[in-house]
């Protein structure tokens, strides 16, 4: 099938590449000339495991192409996907400017029937708005507008697209339904469903799914905070809950809050959509408030231990991306932690396997960028773990103890067990569990240059 993808951001590039991988001829369109030239050379502007391999293969097989020309890009396309930014406004609502502007441009150059697919995450009623804009200059028989939300997880997006749990398609057109069903059949051969529904229900499904997952995360973060106060262990609580088939095991890991391009934006947009329909969605509002507070929890733990004035202190941070296997730092908890620590006078050293360059664009020389995870903790007062990259899970603890001023670790992702850290002699604070070697906090009261390293049982 001949396809066009308008927008080569995260969703657009994954969508276009994966459709090409199943034999379709794909034209990807973007107004950024530098990005288009980069893509023509097979260089992906984003880090996503497996994407570069597929991109290179499909360029060589002449199945995927890139252009800055909208007219050229959509000329032969039977289906046109809109994968455009929908940034949140001040009130949280999704800004449809890019989507509607492109719809208006398409209405001036389309000359034969095409299916226009909203792949961007958009509010309820967007398909109707796109159709209305196009109908101003284009015969309604020459197009149908379809809602086809994406459910891609950064870090495993290629697998998610190639092997989807489900495909959701909103359309009232039999003609469009037939084309979309044919297009997605290669991805559901193992029996995973394609759900056809009306456009508004399809648009709402995307927001409902992300808001529910965000709610599970916020629920467990609140539960973890309560466990700390009540003397319970959130790991045990999580396992006990997750074994209930009505609840399940996923998205029950506490931490320092959710981030990224989807959850924060979509939860805000759902709350704003509710207000537009004169409904106060109080649960969604609470989810947002809980997440905002949770992002500050590591900073609070550090200040409770070291004092509110962190002048003369140095902290090492492992993990900057909002989650592992991505370089995406949008709404990442690490950013707020860096702001808080530096505002309190601390020096901050950071390391992340993929997100360093993106963080440099924000903080510049305000912080120190380490060469590796051990360089990030050389001479620090404490290590703070924000993102659970695999490389951080089984570090060389002896080397860590030799490099750090004292064995202090604040773990925002619970990647170590309390028992292990007690055995090693570390002061260890995590989320929703007891603190290992809490008595070691007493040595923090003395000036930094007189702190005596206590290697505990490591020696």
GICOR-V654535 format. One record per helix or strand of 3 or more residues. SS is the DSSP state (H for helix, E for strand). FROM is the first residue (numbers start at 0). TO is the last residue. Records with the same first field share a line. If there is no record, write none. Layout:
# GICOR-V654535
SS->FROM-TO  FROM-TO
This chain:
# GICOR-V654535
E->1-5  24-28  63-66  78-81  113-117  142-146  165-169  192-196  313-317  346-350  381-384  407-410  426-428
H->9-20  32-39  50-59  69-73  96-108  125-134  139-141  156-161  173-186  198-229  233-241  262-275  281-293  296-305  332-342  355-365  374-376  389-391  396-402  417-423  437-444  447-449  455-457
